[in-house]
Amino acid sequence: MKKVILITNELLQYRIEVYNFFYERLSKKNMELFVLANKIQDNISNEIKFKHKIIPFKKYLSEINRYNPDTAVIFLNLSYLIIWPTIYFLKLKNIPFIYWSHGLNLQNPKNKIKNMFYFHIHNISSSILLYTPNQIKYIKKKNHKKIFIANNTLNFNNFPLIKQTKEELRQEYNINFDKILLYVSRILPYKRVDILINIFEKFENNFGLIIVGGGMPPELINRIDKITNIKYLNAIYDNKIVNRYFKLSDLFCIPGANGLSINQAMYWGLPCLTLDVLQGPEVWYIKQGETGYVVENENELKEKIQYLFKNKEELKRMSNNSYNLMRTDGSIEKMFEGFYNAIKYNIDAGH
């Protein structure tokens, strides 16, 4: 059995669900997945199926040496200094490694000093695993032959089954808007929820905004209290309830930086809208005019929301596109395909 070690910092709930899927698929290919982490998220609800160990960073090298993997996956960013002794130790031991990342820091992609370090890791890695094809542009051409893509997503196999229709859910929650735009994320300045409040403050009353997320500033709460077509629900930690709100909505929008919330929204058939700012890699799933829109400013965002709310057939078309995309390019099977291909490349070629 071939041994694969994935070296990371923290085991998060959504990643555990992904790694469980990878573990099961790798087992069928006579491979073992072992995850080495520094800490684990509190209150994990899912069983951890894969072999794992939670140890301090200072013990990483001895654990790698003990395990003696056939290949390693480095899932650490530059802020974790353990990355440097780890990759050089792997090189010393002739253990091929995959560097799994965004390519560069997407929130600071023009930082020449940081990029020198990223490029160095790209050069010495055995293969490079990216979140989406959109990050290939950050890799120098000489390294393109060793690039693999694992489209970043969620394990939708673990999503709750919600039998109620949109209409039944809206009736249950006493929501009477004709069309609903949903925001789900912690309220942080760079998420720009204030832009949605500005838009819906002067919007037609039959169009509603639902905001789910903790951390709303008091001044924005005071504004929301005076706006009849905005419902602020604070943070919701129950996964099934959150997904019910996704299902009963029509559009999804975080004006600022997005992440995997795009995947969750599209899984429920919600086209996604956002601004053209520094975004996470998942913005790649927003295909202009097909699964959503990336726009330049607040006025254009308002126009696109109005356009989709008032054009039933266009909204339905984009909803179907979003739904289908998450069952093809956004599926956990597609993500695993890229992950496995990088592993197989390393092991087969003896890189």
C-alpha positions in Angstrom: 0.0 0.0 0.0 1.3 3.4 -1.0 1.4 6.0 1.8 0.4 9.6 1.3 0.9 12.2 4.0 -0.9 15.5 4.0 0.8 18.2 6.0 -1.4 21.1 7.2 -2.0 23.4 10.1 -5.6 23.0 11.3 -8.2 20.3 10.6 -11.4 22.2 9.9 -14.9 20.6 9.7 -15.4 21.2 6.0 -11.9 19.9 5.2 -12.5 16.7 7.3 -15.5 16.0 5.1 -13.3 16.4 2.0 -10.5 14.3 3.4 -13.0 11.5 4.4 -14.0 11.3 0.8 -10.4 11.3 -0.4 -9.5 8.6 2.1 -12.3 6.3 0.9 -11.3 6.8 -2.8 -7.6 6.4 -2.1 -8.2 3.2 -0.2 -9.8 1.7 -3.3 -6.6 2.5 -5.1 -4.5 0.8 -2.5 -3.3 4.1 -1.0 -3.4 5.3 2.6 -4.1 8.9 3.6 -2.4 10.2 6.7 -3.1 13.9 7.8 -0.6 15.6 10.0 -2.0 18.8 11.7 -1.2 21.2 14.4 -4.7 21.6 15.8 -8.3 20.6 15.2 -11.5 22.7 15.0 -13.7 22.5 18.1 -17.0 20.6 18.1 -16.3 18.4 15.1 -19.6 16.7 14.2 -18.3 14.2 11.7 -16.4 11.0 12.2 -12.8 11.3 11.1 -12.2 8.2 8.9 -8.6 8.9 7.8 -5.5 8.3 9.8 -4.4 11.5 11.5 -2.3 13.0 14.2 -2.5 16.3 16.0 0.9 17.4 17.2 3.0 20.6 17.7 4.8 21.9 14.6 8.2 21.1 16.2 7.4 17.4 16.0 6.4 17.4 12.3 9.8 16.3 10.9 10.2 13.3 13.3 6.6 12.2 12.5 7.3 12.4 8.7 10.5 10.5 9.2 8.7 7.8 11.2 5.8 7.5 8.7 8.2 7.5 5.6 5.5 8.3 3.0 5.7 7.6 -0.7 4.7 11.2 -1.4 3.7 14.3 0.7 1.1 17.0 0.2 2.1 20.4 1.6 -1.0 22.3 2.5 0.5 25.3 4.3 0.9 28.9 3.4 4.0 31.0 3.9 2.8 32.4 7.3 3.6 28.9 8.8 7.4 28.9 9.0 7.4 25.2 9.5 6.9 24.9 5.7 10.6 25.6 5.1 12.2 22.9 7.2 9.5 20.5 6.0 10.0 20.9 2.3 13.8 20.8 2.7 13.6 17.7 4.9 11.4 16.0 2.2 14.0 16.9 -0.4 16.8 15.5 1.7 14.8 12.2 2.2 14.0 12.1 -1.6 10.2 12.1 -0.8 8.4 13.8 -3.7 5.9 16.5 -2.5 2.9 18.3 -3.9 2.5 22.0 -3.1 -1.3 22.6 -2.8 -2.1 26.3 -2.8 -3.7 29.3 -4.6 -0.4 29.7 -6.4 0.3 33.1 -4.8 -1.4 35.1 -2.0 -4.6 36.2 -3.9 -5.1 39.1 -1.5 -1.7 40.5 -2.3 -0.7 39.0 -5.7 1.7 41.8 -6.6 4.0 41.5 -3.6 7.3 40.8 -5.3 9.1 39.7 -2.1 6.5 37.1 -1.2 6.2 35.9 -4.8 9.9 35.1 -4.8 9.3 32.6 -2.1 6.2 31.2 -3.8 8.2 30.8 -7.1 11.0 29.0 -5.2 8.6 26.5 -3.8 7.0 26.0 -7.2 10.5 25.3 -8.6 11.5 22.7 -6.1 8.1 20.9 -5.7 7.5 17.7 -7.5 4.1 18.9 -8.6 1.8 21.8 -8.0 -1.9 21.5 -7.1 -4.1 24.5 -7.7 -7.7 25.4 -6.5 -9.0 26.2 -10.0 -7.6 26.7 -13.5 -7.7 30.5 -12.9 -4.5 30.2 -10.8 -2.3 28.8 -13.6 -1.4 32.3 -14.6 0.5 32.7 -11.3 2.8 29.8 -12.2 5.9 30.3 -14.4 5.6 28.5 -17.7 8.6 26.2 -17.0 6.5 24.6 -14.2 3.3 24.2 -16.1 4.0 20.6 -17.0 3.6 19.6 -13.3 0.4 21.5 -12.6 -2.7 19.7 -11.5 -6.1 21.2 -10.7 -8.3 20.1 -7.8 -11.4 22.4 -8.2 -11.9 23.5 -4.6 -15.3 22.6 -3.3 -17.4 21.1 -0.5 -18.4 17.5 0.0 -22.0 17.8 -1.0 -22.6 14.2 -0.2 -22.9 15.3 3.4 -25.4 18.1 2.8 -28.8 17.7 4.4 -31.8 16.5 2.4 -34.5 19.2 2.4 -37.8 18.0 1.0 -39.8 21.2 1.4 -40.1 23.4 -1.7 -39.1 27.1 -1.7 -42.7 28.1 -1.2 -43.2 25.7 1.8 -40.0 26.9 3.4 -41.0 30.6 2.9 -44.4 29.9 4.5 -42.8 28.1 7.4 -40.4 31.1 8.1 -43.1 33.7 7.4 -41.2 35.2 4.5 -43.5 37.0 2.0 -41.1 38.5 -0.5 -41.5 37.7 -4.2 -37.8 37.3 -4.7 -35.0 36.9 -2.1 -31.3 37.7 -2.2 -29.3 35.9 0.4 -26.0 36.9 2.2 -24.4 34.2 4.4 -21.0 35.0 6.0 -19.5 36.6 9.0 -20.0 40.4 8.9 -16.5 41.8 8.2 -15.5 45.1 6.6 -14.1 43.5 3.5 -17.3 41.5 2.9 -19.1 44.8 2.2 -22.6 43.9 3.5 -23.1 47.7 3.8 -23.4 47.8 -0.1 -26.4 45.4 0.0 -28.0 47.4 2.8 -27.6 50.6 0.6 -29.3 48.8 -2.3 -32.2 47.3 -0.5 -32.9 50.5 1.5 -34.3 52.0 -1.6 -35.5 48.8 -3.3 -39.0 47.7 -4.2 -40.6 46.2 -1.2 -41.5 42.9 -2.9 -37.8 42.1 -3.2 -36.1 41.0 0.1 -32.6 40.7 1.5 -31.8 38.0 4.1 -28.5 38.4 6.0 -27.1 35.5 8.0 -23.9 36.1 9.9 -22.5 37.3 13.2 -20.7 40.6 13.9 -23.1 43.2 12.4 -22.0 46.7 13.6 -24.6 48.5 15.8 -24.9 51.4 13.3 -25.9 48.9 10.5 -28.4 47.1 12.8 -30.0 50.5 13.5 -30.4 51.1 9.8 -31.7 47.6 9.1 -34.4 48.0 11.8 -35.9 50.8 9.7 -35.9 48.8 6.4 -38.9 46.6 5.9 -37.4 44.4 3.2 -34.3 43.3 5.1 -34.2 40.5 7.6 -31.0 40.1 9.7 -30.8 36.7 11.4 -27.4 37.0 13.1 -25.2 33.8 13.0 -26.9 30.4 12.5 -24.8 27.4 13.4 -27.3 24.7 12.6 -26.2 23.4 9.2 -29.7 22.2 8.2 -31.3 25.5 9.0 -28.6 27.5 7.0 -29.2 25.2 4.0 -32.9 25.8 4.3 -32.3 29.5 3.8 -30.2 28.8 0.8 -32.9 26.7 -0.7 -35.7 29.2 -0.1 -33.7 32.1 -1.8 -33.3 33.1 -5.4 -29.9 34.9 -5.6 -26.7 35.0 -3.5 -24.4 37.9 -3.0 -21.4 38.8 -0.9 -20.2 42.1 -2.5 -16.7 41.7 -1.2 -14.3 38.7 -0.9 -16.0 35.3 -1.4 -15.0 31.8 -0.7 -16.8 28.4 -0.6 -20.1 30.1 0.0 -20.3 30.4 -3.8 -20.2 26.6 -4.0 -22.9 26.2 -1.3 -25.1 28.8 -3.0 -24.8 27.2 -6.5 -25.5 23.8 -5.1 -28.9 25.1 -4.2 -29.3 26.7 -7.7 -28.5 30.3 -6.7 -26.7 32.4 -9.2 -24.0 34.5 -7.5 -23.1 38.2 -7.8 -20.1 40.0 -6.4 -17.8 43.0 -7.1 -14.5 42.8 -9.0 -12.3 43.0 -6.0 -9.5 40.7 -4.7 -11.4 37.4 -4.5 -10.8 33.9 -3.3 -10.2 31.2 -6.0 -13.9 30.1 -5.9 -14.9 33.2 -7.9 -13.9 31.1 -10.9 -17.3 29.4 -10.6 -19.0 32.7 -11.5 -19.3 32.5 -15.2 -20.3 35.9 -16.5 -24.0 35.9 -17.6 -24.2 32.1 -17.1 -24.0 31.4 -13.3 -23.8 35.0 -12.1 -22.0 38.3 -12.5 -18.8 40.0 -11.3 -19.5 43.7 -11.6 -17.5 46.9 -11.2 -19.6 48.9 -8.7 -22.6 49.3 -6.5 -24.8 50.7 -9.2 -24.1 47.9 -11.6 -24.7 45.4 -8.8 -28.1 46.9 -8.1 -29.0 46.8 -11.9 -28.0 43.1 -12.1 -30.1 42.2 -9.1 -33.1 44.0 -10.5 -32.6 42.5 -13.9 -32.6 38.9 -12.6 -35.5 39.5 -10.1 -37.6 40.9 -13.0 -36.7 38.3 -15.6 -38.1 35.0 -14.5 -36.8 33.0 -17.5 -33.3 34.4 -17.2 -33.1 33.7 -13.5 -34.3 30.2 -14.1 -31.7 29.6 -16.8 -28.8 30.9 -14.6 -30.2 28.9 -11.7 -30.1 25.7 -13.7 -26.6 26.5 -14.9 -25.4 27.0 -11.3 -27.1 23.9 -10.1 -25.5 21.8 -12.9 -22.0 23.3 -12.5 -21.8 22.2 -8.8 -22.6 18.6 -10.0 -19.9 18.6 -12.6 -16.9 21.0 -12.2 -17.8 21.7 -8.6 -18.3 18.1 -7.5 -16.1 16.4 -4.8 -15.4 13.7 -7.5 -13.8 16.4 -9.7 -11.8 17.7 -6.8 -10.5 14.2 -6.0 -9.6 13.6 -9.6 -7.1 16.4 -9.5 -5.8 15.4 -6.1 -5.3 11.8 -7.2 -3.7 12.7 -10.5 -1.0 14.8 -8.7 -0.3 11.9 -6.3 -0.1 9.4 -9.1 2.3 11.7 -11.1 4.6 11.9 -8.1 4.6 8.2 -7.3 4.7 6.9 -10.9 7.5 9.2 -12.1 9.5 9.0 -8.8 9.9 12.7 -8.7 
